[in-house]
């Protein structure tokens, strides 16, 4: 005879196995970006996409890009704190080219 299991636990396992929970976490990064980095950094950055647990961020200029590269570890820790660990494992900062 099978032991009854909690439907919430079963549903959570199914969603995790399908990758849905990771996708929800990835979407949360875009929604909560300002809360994660603060107002000043939010003004000079744009979350672009997530590919294979790597978050791609557009940055206003090279000076800000360099500053954020140095802060990558702290940003990853903050992201893990807010949306859960393992969803975002790396960040790539790219200077956005603005049309002239």
Phi, psi and omega in degrees: 000131180283145177276130179298142179244153178294130182298326179296319179293316179298315180297319178300317179297317179297313180297321178295315180297328178278351181084006183294320181297321176297317180297322177295319177297319178298317179296325179297328179301316180293318181293322187253014184308313180299322177292326182288313188257343183091164187297317183298312181287326178301323181296333186250008181227158176219119173293129185258310183191169173235129176226121176053048179070011177250127179266128178257125183239129172275137183236145184298320182206171184295326180296315177294322178302313181298316178300317182289327176300318178293335183261008186304315183301313180295321178296317179297321178296317180294319178299314179299321179298318187275317185250351180114148184281150176086349181283313174247120183248348180206159177228137176243124180255129182232131176288127179282133177269118180267137176295144181267000000 
